[in-house]
Each structure stands twice: as C-alpha cells, then as structure tokens.
Amino acid sequence: MKKLFLFSIIGLLAGRLIAQQNIHSIDVGTNVPLIETKLKDVTGKEVSIKDAMNKNGVLVMFSCNTCPYVIKNQQRTKEVAAYALKNNIGVIVINSNEAQRNNEDSYAAMQKYAKDEGYNFSYVLDANSAIANAFGATRTPETFLVNSEGKIVYKGAIDDNPADAANVKKEFLKDAINETVKGAPVKVKESKSIGCGIKRVG
C-alpha cells in the first residue's frame, strides 16, 4: 500500500514536470494574451489585465503564497510594485497554483496573504492556470512587463540575485520600467526566472 502511494506521488510529480517542460514562454514583443479575461481578485471584484493597466502599461507577476523564493523576494516584490505604480504602470499579481486550491493557495489563503502583506494592487486567482498557460509562465515569481500598447517588453526575474537581496548587481525589472516610461527600447529583454514551479492540475 505504501509503495502504491509512493509510486502515485512520483507519477504525479513527473507528470507536472513534463507539463512544465512542454510549455513555451511567450515571446517579448508579443501582444498580451487574454488581456480582457476577468479574474477573481482578493477584494471580491473581477479584474482583467486590461483593467489593471495604467497610462504606461502594466506589470504582470505570477506568484503564490508559500514558495520559498516568493517569500524571499516578497519585500522586493512590494518595492518594485510600488515603483511601477509610481511610474503609472499598473500591477496585477496572479496566483496560478490550481493544484493547491484546497490548501495553501486557496482563495481564502490568498485573501489572508494579501492582507498580511499589505498589498495595494490586484492579487487574482487564475482558474485552471489559464493565464499562466497563455503566457507560458512556469515559475513563481515570474514577471512580464507590458507597455502602453499592450506588448510584452520584458520577461523574467526581478533582478540578478533572487536568492540574496544584499548581492543584487542588476535590477532587470526596474531598469525595464525606467526604459519603458522613457519610451526607449528595453536593453535587457529577458532573464531567467528562478523559483518554484507553478502547480498545475494534470
């Protein structure tokens, strides 16, 4: 019985890994997919990526409640979100962990997490990981910066050292925000996201 349970767990994890590997990340320069799809915000409202957009664009971040890398980057997440909002770029944080809706990433847990962290931006539930699938997002945290025309201009990590804030040398996302606001081309368009895999169903 124990062996059967163990093999079932191994099979489930292997299936998720294969699913992640088969997902192709959307290209920089592409229009935002599913921009008008409504998602349930922790406030109870229905919010789309388009709704979250401001004059200079929108920052889309895939995140969750419990990933160690999300927790390690939480202060940086709030700082870069505040920086985006200050520069008239909206912010929407998306929880696509559909396989954990009955526990750590339930809607109620998201509401508590957002309240505890003092989120002043949209934190929404991505049912069936539909938005994550459309973006080809695989990690938490993983960011996509969108300009005022609705095109992705940067994707990847917040900075070059997700594991150690004290040793960050390049702030990729902040630099991309500055360049986007100025109307200049983003120099570093992509970086590697490091974090936990998005917990999809199947």
TASULJO-V49442 format. One record per pair of residues at least 24 apart in sequence whose C-alpha atoms are under 10 Angstrom apart, sorted by sequence separation. I is the first residue (numbers start at 1). J is the second residue. If there is no record, write none. Layout:
i: (I;I)
j: (J;J)
//
This chain:
i: (101;153;59;58;59;93;101;153;154;57;58;98;153;32;56;57;93;94;95;96;97;98;145;56;64;91;92;93;94;95;96;97;98;99;144;54;57;58;59;60;61;62;63;64;65;91;92;93;94;95;96;97;98;99;143;146;147;54;56;57;58;59;60;61;62;63;64;90;91;92;93;94;95;96;97;98;145;146;160;162;163;55;56;57;58;59;60;61;62;63;64;65;90;91;92;93;94;95;96;97;98;145;148;153;154;156;159;160;162;163;54;55;56;57;58;59;60;61;62;63;64;93;96;147;148;153;154;155;156;157;158;159;160;161;162;54;55;56;57;58;59;60;61;62;63;95;96;146;147;153;154;155;156;157;158;159;160;53;54;55;62;85;94;96;97;145;148;153;154;155;156;157;158;53;54;64;85;95;96;147;153;154;155;156;157;158;52;53;54;67;82;94;95;96;152;153;154;155;156;157;52;53;66;81;82;94;155;156;157;51;52;53;65;66;78;81;82;50;51;52;64;65;78;81;49;51;52;64;65;78;96;49;50;64;75;78;96;49;74;78;96;97;48;49;65;96;145;47;49;64;65;95;144;64;65;94;95;144;65;66;94;143;65;93;94;143;64;65;93;142;93;142;143;41;142;41;141;142;41;139;140;141;142;40;91;139;140;141;142;39;90;138;139;140;141;89;90;137;138;139;140;141;142;89;138;139;140;141;89;138;139;140;64;89;138;139;140;63;64;88;137;138;139;62;63;64;84;137;138;60;61;62;138;44;62;77;42;41;42;77;132;40;42;44;74;133;42;43;73;132;41;42;52;62;70;129;41;42;52;62;69;70;71;129;130;42;43;51;61;69;70;129;42;43;67;68;69;70;128;129;42;49;62;67;68;128;48;66;67;47;62;64;65;46;47;48;61;62;63;64;42;45;47;62;63;64;46;47;61;62;63;80;42;43;45;46;61;62;63;41;42;43;44;61;62;63;41;42;43;61;62;77;40;41;42;49;60;61;62;76;39;40;41;42;60;61;76;39;40;41;59;60;61;39;40;41;59;60;73;38;39;40;58;59;60;73;76;38;39;40;58;59;38;39;57;58;59;73;89;37;57;58;73;76;84;88;56;57;58;72;73;75;84;87;56;57;72;73;80;83;87;89;39;55;56;57;58;60;70;72;73;89;37;53;54;55;56;57;58;59;69;72;80;81;84;87;88;37;53;54;55;56;57;58;61;69;80;83;84;87;105;53;57;59;60;61;68;79;83;34;35;59;61;34;49;53;61;80;84;33;100;101;33;99;100;33;34;50;97;98;99;100;33;34;49;97;98;99;100;32;33;96;97;98;99;32;95;96;97;98;99;95;96;97;98;30;25;26;25;26;27;23;24;25;26;27;23;24;25;26;23;24;25;26;23;24;25;32;20;23;24;25;32;22;23;24;32;59;23;31;32;35;20;28;30;31;20;21;28;29;32;33;20;26;28;29;31;32;33;59;19;20;31;32;33;58;30;31;32;57;29;30;31;56;29;30;31;73;28;29;30;57;72;27;28;29;56;57;70;27;28;29;56;69;70;26;27;28;55;56;69;70;27;28;56;68;69;27;67;68;26;67;25;66;67;67;63;64;63;64;63;64;62;29;28;27;28;27;20;20;20;17;20;16;17;19;16;17;19;16;17;19;16;18;15;16;13;15;16;15;12;13;12)
j: (125;177;84;84;85;119;127;179;180;84;85;125;180;60;84;85;121;122;123;124;125;126;173;85;93;120;121;122;123;124;125;126;127;128;173;84;87;88;89;90;91;92;93;94;95;121;122;123;124;125;126;127;128;129;173;176;177;85;87;88;89;90;91;92;93;94;95;121;122;123;124;125;126;127;128;129;176;177;191;193;194;87;88;89;90;91;92;93;94;95;96;97;122;123;124;125;126;127;128;129;130;177;180;185;186;188;191;192;194;195;87;88;89;90;91;92;93;94;95;96;97;126;129;180;181;186;187;188;189;190;191;192;193;194;195;88;89;90;91;92;93;94;95;96;97;129;130;180;181;187;188;189;190;191;192;193;194;88;89;90;97;120;129;131;132;180;183;188;189;190;191;192;193;89;90;100;121;131;132;183;189;190;191;192;193;194;89;90;91;104;119;131;132;133;189;190;191;192;193;194;90;91;104;119;120;132;193;194;195;90;91;92;104;105;117;120;121;90;91;92;104;105;118;121;90;92;93;105;106;119;137;91;92;106;117;120;138;92;117;121;139;140;92;93;109;140;189;92;94;109;110;140;189;110;111;140;141;190;112;113;141;190;113;141;142;191;113;114;142;191;143;192;193;92;193;93;193;194;94;192;193;194;195;94;145;193;194;195;196;94;145;193;194;195;196;145;146;193;194;195;196;197;198;146;195;196;197;198;147;196;197;198;123;148;197;198;199;123;124;148;197;198;199;123;124;125;145;198;199;122;123;124;200;107;126;141;107;107;108;143;198;107;109;111;141;200;110;111;141;200;110;111;121;131;139;198;111;112;122;132;139;140;141;199;200;113;114;122;132;140;141;200;114;115;139;140;141;142;200;201;115;122;135;140;141;201;122;140;141;122;137;139;140;122;123;124;137;138;139;140;119;122;124;139;140;141;124;125;139;140;141;158;121;122;124;125;140;141;142;121;122;123;124;141;142;143;122;123;124;142;143;158;122;123;124;131;142;143;144;158;122;123;124;125;143;144;159;123;124;125;143;144;145;124;125;126;144;145;158;124;125;126;144;145;146;159;162;125;126;127;145;146;126;127;145;146;147;161;177;126;146;147;162;165;173;177;146;147;148;162;163;165;174;177;147;148;163;164;171;174;178;180;131;147;148;149;150;152;162;164;165;181;130;146;147;148;149;150;151;152;162;165;173;174;177;180;181;131;147;148;149;150;151;152;155;163;174;177;178;181;199;148;152;154;155;156;163;174;178;130;131;155;157;131;146;150;158;177;181;131;198;199;132;198;199;133;134;150;197;198;199;200;134;135;150;198;199;200;201;134;135;198;199;200;201;135;198;199;200;201;202;199;200;201;202;135;132;133;133;134;135;132;133;134;135;136;133;134;135;136;134;135;136;137;135;136;137;144;133;136;137;138;145;136;137;138;146;173;138;146;147;150;136;144;146;147;137;138;145;146;149;150;138;144;146;147;149;150;151;177;138;139;150;151;152;177;150;151;152;177;150;151;152;177;151;152;153;195;151;152;153;180;195;151;152;153;180;181;194;152;153;154;181;194;195;152;153;154;181;182;195;196;154;155;183;195;196;155;195;196;155;196;155;196;197;198;195;196;196;198;198;199;198;189;189;189;190;190;197;198;199;197;200;197;198;200;198;199;201;199;200;202;200;202;200;201;199;201;202;202;201;202;202)
//
